[in-house]
Amino acid sequence: MQSLTINIKNEALVEKVIWLLDHFKNDGLEIISKEDIEDLKLLSATRNEESISFEEYLKNDN
């Protein structure tokens, strides 16, 4: 998979570019915002962390 980053300052141009790229979704194009990628990286980093049950969390809430 190849990734491409496009930085656009003009909001009207952003809408036009997204409109154009949407036409390639059926061909396998995936559009992800940079903000979404950062959120996914943070979420992925938590997958290896130890977790506790919600009931255990409530017991130790005080």
Biopython code that builds the backbone (N, CA, C, O; Angstrom):
import numpy as np
from Bio.PDB.StructureBuilder import StructureBuilder

atoms = [
    (1, "MET", "N", (0.848, -1.170, 0.000)),
    (1, "MET", "CA", (0.000, 0.000, 0.000)),
    (1, "MET", "C", (0.893, 1.232, 0.000)),
    (1, "MET", "O", (1.910, 1.271, 0.693)),
    (2, "GLN", "N", (0.525, 2.196, -0.748)),
    (2, "GLN", "CA", (1.251, 3.462, -0.809)),
    (2, "GLN", "C", (0.400, 4.548, -0.174)),
    (2, "GLN", "O", (-0.810, 4.607, -0.394)),
    (3, "SER", "N", (1.037, 5.411, 0.620)),
    (3, "SER", "CA", (0.331, 6.510, 1.268)),
    (3, "SER", "C", (0.753, 7.825, 0.640)),
    (3, "SER", "O", (1.887, 7.987, 0.191)),
    (4, "LEU", "N", (-0.184, 8.757, 0.620)),
    (4, "LEU", "CA", (0.053, 10.072, 0.052)),
    (4, "LEU", "C", (-0.548, 11.106, 0.989)),
    (4, "LEU", "O", (-1.698, 10.973, 1.409)),
    (5, "THR", "N", (0.219, 12.129, 1.317)),
    (5, "THR", "CA", (-0.279, 13.205, 2.162)),
    (5, "THR", "C", (-0.455, 14.447, 1.313)),
    (5, "THR", "O", (0.449, 14.841, 0.576)),
    (6, "ILE", "N", (-1.625, 15.064, 1.419)),
    (6, "ILE", "CA", (-1.917, 16.285, 0.683)),
    (6, "ILE", "C", (-2.290, 17.357, 1.691)),
    (6, "ILE", "O", (-3.218, 17.172, 2.478)),
    (7, "ASN", "N", (-1.583, 18.468, 1.678)),
    (7, "ASN", "CA", (-1.891, 19.595, 2.558)),
    (7, "ASN", "C", (-2.552, 20.687, 1.730)),
    (7, "ASN", "O", (-1.988, 21.164, 0.745)),
    (8, "ILE", "N", (-3.760, 21.079, 2.144)),
    (8, "ILE", "CA", (-4.516, 22.091, 1.417)),
    (8, "ILE", "C", (-4.978, 23.147, 2.419)),
    (8, "ILE", "O", (-5.604, 22.823, 3.428)),
    (9, "LYS", "N", (-4.669, 24.399, 2.137)),
    (9, "LYS", "CA", (-5.053, 25.472, 3.048)),
    (9, "LYS", "C", (-6.414, 26.057, 2.722)),
    (9, "LYS", "O", (-7.078, 26.590, 3.611)),
    (10, "ASN", "N", (-6.840, 25.974, 1.493)),
    (10, "ASN", "CA", (-8.097, 26.559, 1.041)),
    (10, "ASN", "C", (-9.232, 25.556, 1.232)),
    (10, "ASN", "O", (-9.240, 24.501, 0.597)),
    (11, "GLU", "N", (-10.192, 25.877, 2.104)),
    (11, "GLU", "CA", (-11.285, 24.950, 2.409)),
    (11, "GLU", "C", (-12.121, 24.598, 1.181)),
    (11, "GLU", "O", (-12.576, 23.462, 1.055)),
    (12, "ALA", "N", (-12.329, 25.548, 0.279)),
    (12, "ALA", "CA", (-13.100, 25.271, -0.932)),
    (12, "ALA", "C", (-12.365, 24.250, -1.802)),
    (12, "ALA", "O", (-12.995, 23.390, -2.418)),
    (13, "LEU", "N", (-11.061, 24.343, -1.851)),
    (13, "LEU", "CA", (-10.273, 23.383, -2.626)),
    (13, "LEU", "C", (-10.289, 22.009, -1.964)),
    (13, "LEU", "O", (-10.294, 20.988, -2.652)),
    (14, "VAL", "N", (-10.297, 21.981, -0.644)),
    (14, "VAL", "CA", (-10.382, 20.697, 0.077)),
    (14, "VAL", "C", (-11.629, 19.953, -0.368)),
    (14, "VAL", "O", (-11.569, 18.765, -0.684)),
    (15, "GLU", "N", (-12.751, 20.644, -0.394)),
    (15, "GLU", "CA", (-14.002, 20.005, -0.801)),
    (15, "GLU", "C", (-13.931, 19.465, -2.222)),
    (15, "GLU", "O", (-14.447, 18.382, -2.499)),
    (16, "LYS", "N", (-13.307, 20.196, -3.113)),
    (16, "LYS", "CA", (-13.182, 19.751, -4.510)),
    (16, "LYS", "C", (-12.284, 18.527, -4.622)),
    (16, "LYS", "O", (-12.586, 17.591, -5.362)),
    (17, "VAL", "N", (-11.179, 18.539, -3.883)),
    (17, "VAL", "CA", (-10.254, 17.400, -3.935)),
    (17, "VAL", "C", (-10.912, 16.149, -3.357)),
    (17, "VAL", "O", (-10.791, 15.061, -3.920)),
    (18, "ILE", "N", (-11.609, 16.309, -2.231)),
    (18, "ILE", "CA", (-12.312, 15.162, -1.643)),
    (18, "ILE", "C", (-13.376, 14.645, -2.601)),
    (18, "ILE", "O", (-13.539, 13.434, -2.752)),
    (19, "TRP", "N", (-14.095, 15.544, -3.244)),
    (19, "TRP", "CA", (-15.106, 15.137, -4.226)),
    (19, "TRP", "C", (-14.463, 14.298, -5.328)),
    (19, "TRP", "O", (-14.992, 13.255, -5.714)),
    (20, "LEU", "N", (-13.320, 14.759, -5.829)),
    (20, "LEU", "CA", (-12.625, 14.029, -6.885)),
    (20, "LEU", "C", (-12.147, 12.665, -6.397)),
    (20, "LEU", "O", (-12.341, 11.657, -7.076)),
    (21, "LEU", "N", (-11.525, 12.636, -5.229)),
    (21, "LEU", "CA", (-10.994, 11.378, -4.705)),
    (21, "LEU", "C", (-12.098, 10.379, -4.367)),
    (21, "LEU", "O", (-11.891, 9.171, -4.482)),
    (22, "ASP", "N", (-13.259, 10.865, -3.953)),
    (22, "ASP", "CA", (-14.376, 9.968, -3.655)),
    (22, "ASP", "C", (-14.734, 9.084, -4.844)),
    (22, "ASP", "O", (-15.235, 7.975, -4.657)),
    (23, "HIS", "N", (-14.489, 9.548, -6.038)),
    (23, "HIS", "CA", (-14.801, 8.767, -7.234)),
    (23, "HIS", "C", (-13.898, 7.549, -7.403)),
    (23, "HIS", "O", (-14.185, 6.679, -8.225)),
    (24, "PHE", "N", (-12.814, 7.477, -6.637)),
    (24, "PHE", "CA", (-11.881, 6.354, -6.735)),
    (24, "PHE", "C", (-12.043, 5.354, -5.590)),
    (24, "PHE", "O", (-11.286, 4.386, -5.513)),
    (25, "LYS", "N", (-13.002, 5.565, -4.713)),
    (25, "LYS", "CA", (-13.201, 4.653, -3.585)),
    (25, "LYS", "C", (-13.524, 3.236, -4.041)),
    (25, "LYS", "O", (-13.058, 2.271, -3.436)),
    (26, "ASN", "N", (-14.309, 3.102, -5.092)),
    (26, "ASN", "CA", (-14.660, 1.769, -5.596)),
    (26, "ASN", "C", (-13.457, 1.045, -6.174)),
    (26, "ASN", "O", (-13.489, -0.174, -6.339)),
    (27, "ASP", "N", (-12.392, 1.782, -6.485)),
    (27, "ASP", "CA", (-11.164, 1.182, -7.013)),
    (27, "ASP", "C", (-10.177, 0.857, -5.898)),
    (27, "ASP", "O", (-9.062, 0.413, -6.173)),
    (28, "GLY", "N", (-10.572, 1.073, -4.643)),
    (28, "GLY", "CA", (-9.717, 0.713, -3.514)),
    (28, "GLY", "C", (-9.070, 1.878, -2.805)),
    (28, "GLY", "O", (-8.284, 1.672, -1.881)),
    (29, "LEU", "N", (-9.376, 3.094, -3.208)),
    (29, "LEU", "CA", (-8.806, 4.266, -2.539)),
    (29, "LEU", "C", (-9.429, 4.421, -1.158)),
    (29, "LEU", "O", (-10.646, 4.323, -0.998)),
    (30, "GLU", "N", (-8.589, 4.663, -0.175)),
    (30, "GLU", "CA", (-9.057, 4.903, 1.190)),
    (30, "GLU", "C", (-8.628, 6.310, 1.577)),
    (30, "GLU", "O", (-7.455, 6.660, 1.448)),
    (31, "ILE", "N", (-9.560, 7.110, 2.047)),
    (31, "ILE", "CA", (-9.273, 8.482, 2.437)),
    (31, "ILE", "C", (-9.343, 8.563, 3.961)),
    (31, "ILE", "O", (-10.379, 8.275, 4.560)),
    (32, "ILE", "N", (-8.221, 8.961, 4.583)),
    (32, "ILE", "CA", (-8.145, 9.078, 6.035)),
    (32, "ILE", "C", (-7.519, 10.425, 6.353)),
    (32, "ILE", "O", (-6.492, 10.795, 5.785)),
    (33, "SER", "N", (-8.145, 11.148, 7.261)),
    (33, "SER", "CA", (-7.568, 12.436, 7.648)),
    (33, "SER", "C", (-6.358, 12.211, 8.545)),
    (33, "SER", "O", (-6.259, 11.183, 9.216)),
    (34, "LYS", "N", (-5.448, 13.164, 8.557)),
    (34, "LYS", "CA", (-4.257, 13.066, 9.388)),
    (34, "LYS", "C", (-4.643, 12.965, 10.862)),
    (34, "LYS", "O", (-4.004, 12.243, 11.628)),
    (35, "GLU", "N", (-5.683, 13.687, 11.251)),
    (35, "GLU", "CA", (-6.156, 13.636, 12.627)),
    (35, "GLU", "C", (-6.626, 12.233, 12.986)),
    (35, "GLU", "O", (-6.364, 11.754, 14.090)),
    (36, "ASP", "N", (-7.316, 11.573, 12.067)),
    (36, "ASP", "CA", (-7.772, 10.210, 12.314)),
    (36, "ASP", "C", (-6.593, 9.257, 12.458)),
    (36, "ASP", "O", (-6.630, 8.349, 13.288)),
    (37, "ILE", "N", (-5.559, 9.451, 11.668)),
    (37, "ILE", "CA", (-4.377, 8.596, 11.753)),
    (37, "ILE", "C", (-3.718, 8.749, 13.113)),
    (37, "ILE", "O", (-3.315, 7.757, 13.719)),
    (38, "GLU", "N", (-3.603, 9.982, 13.602)),
    (38, "GLU", "CA", (-3.001, 10.207, 14.919)),
    (38, "GLU", "C", (-3.834, 9.518, 16.002)),
    (38, "GLU", "O", (-3.281, 8.908, 16.917)),
    (39, "ASP", "N", (-5.151, 9.614, 15.901)),
    (39, "ASP", "CA", (-6.023, 8.947, 16.873)),
    (39, "ASP", "C", (-5.848, 7.433, 16.816)),
    (39, "ASP", "O", (-5.802, 6.773, 17.854)),
    (40, "LEU", "N", (-5.750, 6.882, 15.612)),
    (40, "LEU", "CA", (-5.564, 5.441, 15.466)),
    (40, "LEU", "C", (-4.227, 4.978, 16.034)),
    (40, "LEU", "O", (-4.141, 3.898, 16.619)),
    (41, "LYS", "N", (-3.183, 5.789, 15.866)),
    (41, "LYS", "CA", (-1.880, 5.445, 16.441)),
    (41, "LYS", "C", (-1.953, 5.413, 17.959)),
    (41, "LYS", "O", (-1.409, 4.506, 18.588)),
    (42, "LEU", "N", (-2.623, 6.398, 18.554)),
    (42, "LEU", "CA", (-2.769, 6.430, 20.010)),
    (42, "LEU", "C", (-3.587, 5.238, 20.501)),
    (42, "LEU", "O", (-3.247, 4.623, 21.512)),
    (43, "LEU", "N", (-4.647, 4.916, 19.799)),
    (43, "LEU", "CA", (-5.470, 3.771, 20.172)),
    (43, "LEU", "C", (-4.686, 2.470, 20.052)),
    (43, "LEU", "O", (-4.776, 1.607, 20.925)),
    (44, "SER", "N", (-3.931, 2.330, 18.993)),
    (44, "SER", "CA", (-3.133, 1.134, 18.779)),
    (44, "SER", "C", (-2.096, 0.947, 19.883)),
    (44, "SER", "O", (-1.814, -0.179, 20.291)),
    (45, "ALA", "N", (-1.536, 2.040, 20.358)),
    (45, "ALA", "CA", (-0.522, 1.963, 21.410)),
    (45, "ALA", "C", (-1.103, 1.423, 22.708)),
    (45, "ALA", "O", (-0.362, 0.875, 23.524)),
    (46, "THR", "N", (-2.406, 1.560, 22.921)),
    (46, "THR", "CA", (-3.029, 1.083, 24.159)),
    (46, "THR", "C", (-3.389, -0.397, 24.111)),
    (46, "THR", "O", (-3.761, -0.964, 25.138)),
    (47, "ARG", "N", (-3.293, -1.018, 22.984)),
    (47, "ARG", "CA", (-3.725, -2.415, 22.861)),
    (47, "ARG", "C", (-2.876, -3.364, 23.703)),
    (47, "ARG", "O", (-3.373, -4.403, 24.138)),
    (48, "ASN", "N", (-1.631, -3.038, 23.939)),
    (48, "ASN", "CA", (-0.761, -3.914, 24.716)),
    (48, "ASN", "C", (-0.764, -3.578, 26.200)),
    (48, "ASN", "O", (-0.082, -4.236, 26.986)),
    (49, "GLU", "N", (-1.521, -2.567, 26.585)),
    (49, "GLU", "CA", (-1.586, -2.196, 27.987)),
    (49, "GLU", "C", (-2.504, -3.145, 28.748)),
    (49, "GLU", "O", (-3.463, -3.689, 28.202)),
    (50, "GLU", "N", (-2.180, -3.323, 30.019)),
    (50, "GLU", "CA", (-3.016, -4.162, 30.869)),
    (50, "GLU", "C", (-4.330, -3.443, 31.141)),
    (50, "GLU", "O", (-4.347, -2.224, 31.308)),
    (51, "SER", "N", (-5.413, -4.177, 31.185)),
    (51, "SER", "CA", (-6.708, -3.562, 31.449)),
    (51, "SER", "C", (-7.361, -4.254, 32.631)),
    (51, "SER", "O", (-7.005, -5.378, 32.987)),
    (52, "ILE", "N", (-8.314, -3.573, 33.229)),
    (52, "ILE", "CA", (-9.085, -4.147, 34.317)),
    (52, "ILE", "C", (-10.556, -4.089, 33.934)),
    (52, "ILE", "O", (-10.957, -3.315, 33.064)),
    (53, "SER", "N", (-11.347, -4.916, 34.594)),
    (53, "SER", "CA", (-12.783, -4.925, 34.302)),
    (53, "SER", "C", (-13.423, -3.655, 34.844)),
    (53, "SER", "O", (-12.876, -2.993, 35.726)),
    (54, "PHE", "N", (-14.578, -3.331, 34.309)),
    (54, "PHE", "CA", (-15.288, -2.140, 34.746)),
    (54, "PHE", "C", (-15.708, -2.277, 36.218)),
    (54, "PHE", "O", (-15.680, -1.303, 36.970)),
    (55, "GLU", "N", (-16.091, -3.477, 36.612)),
    (55, "GLU", "CA", (-16.477, -3.708, 38.002)),
    (55, "GLU", "C", (-15.297, -3.440, 38.938)),
    (55, "GLU", "O", (-15.470, -2.837, 39.996)),
    (56, "GLU", "N", (-14.111, -3.883, 38.555)),
    (56, "GLU", "CA", (-12.918, -3.643, 39.361)),
    (56, "GLU", "C", (-12.599, -2.143, 39.422)),
    (56, "GLU", "O", (-12.178, -1.632, 40.460)),
    (57, "TYR", "N", (-12.800, -1.468, 38.330)),
    (57, "TYR", "CA", (-12.603, -0.019, 38.298)),
    (57, "TYR", "C", (-13.532, 0.679, 39.273)),
    (57, "TYR", "O", (-13.117, 1.582, 39.999)),
    (58, "LEU", "N", (-14.793, 0.259, 39.288)),
    (58, "LEU", "CA", (-15.759, 0.880, 40.192)),
    (58, "LEU", "C", (-15.419, 0.614, 41.654)),
    (58, "LEU", "O", (-15.646, 1.478, 42.502)),
    (59, "LYS", "N", (-14.886, -0.551, 41.965)),
    (59, "LYS", "CA", (-14.489, -0.868, 43.340)),
    (59, "LYS", "C", (-13.406, 0.080, 43.835)),
    (59, "LYS", "O", (-13.400, 0.466, 45.004)),
    (60, "ASN", "N", (-12.490, 0.455, 42.946)),
    (60, "ASN", "CA", (-11.350, 1.293, 43.318)),
    (60, "ASN", "C", (-11.567, 2.760, 42.976)),
    (60, "ASN", "O", (-10.619, 3.545, 42.985)),
    (61, "ASP", "N", (-12.787, 3.129, 42.679)),
    (61, "ASP", "CA", (-13.069, 4.513, 42.284)),
    (61, "ASP", "C", (-12.805, 5.489, 43.412)),
    (61, "ASP", "O", (-12.437, 6.634, 43.151)),
    (62, "ASN", "N", (-12.978, 5.079, 44.645)),
    (62, "ASN", "CA", (-12.750, 5.966, 45.784)),
    (62, "ASN", "C", (-11.320, 5.851, 46.165)),
    (62, "ASN", "O", (-10.877, 6.508, 47.107)),
]
sb = StructureBuilder()
sb.init_structure("model")
sb.init_model(0)
sb.init_chain("A")
sb.init_seg("    ")
for serial, (resi, resn, name, xyz) in enumerate(atoms, 1):
    if name == "N":
        sb.init_residue(resn, " ", resi, " ")
    sb.init_atom(name, np.array(xyz, "f"), 0.0, 1.0, " ", f" {name:<3s}", serial, name[0])
structure = sb.get_structure()
